[in-house]
Amino acid sequence: MAIPDFLRLKDDGGADIKEPSFEKHNHLEQIELRYEKISWTYKDGNIIHSDSWNERTTA
């Protein structure tokens, strides 16, 4: 299966970069989310990380 034009990557000189992993995907989406605060929880290792754009971190 050939790489569709919208998935072709270009290097600085404008030449095509062939990425074999893209050939496995026949549909890709880009999603952007806006948030005030977000928390990630990694169950393996019990790691929790939070990020907020409107809270200052203080030392």
N, C-alpha and C positions, 0 to 999 in steps of 0.2 A: 504494500500500500504506500503510495507516495505521500509526502508531507504536504498538506494544504498550504496555500500561499499565506494565509493569515497566521500560520504557526512558524513560518520561516524566520530564523534569527539571522541578523546581519552582524558582521564584525565591523571594526572601525573603518575599513576600506570599502564596505558595502558588499563584500562577498558573502554568500550563503554559508551559514554554519549548520551542518547536518547534525541533528540531535536524535539519536535512535529511540530514546525514551518517549519522544513525542509521537512516534509512529503507532504506539499502543493506544493512544487516546483518540477517539473520534468526536469528542465534544469537550470543550473546556469553558469555564465561566470565570469571570473576575467579579468578586464581591467586595464592596467597601462598606464598612460599618462605622458609624459615629457613636461614641459612647462617652459618658461622664466618668464612669469607673468600671473596670473589668477585673475579674479575678480568674486566674488559671489554677486548676487543681490537678496535680499529677498523682494518681492513686498509687503508682509504683514508687515507693520512697516517701509517700506522704508529704509532698512538696506543694506549698501554696504560695502564689505570687499575685500581688494586686498592683494595678496601675491606675492612676487618675490624673486627668489633665488639669484639674482645678485645685489640687492639693499640693502644698509645698512639702518637700522632705527636709527635715532639719536634722542636724547632726547633734 
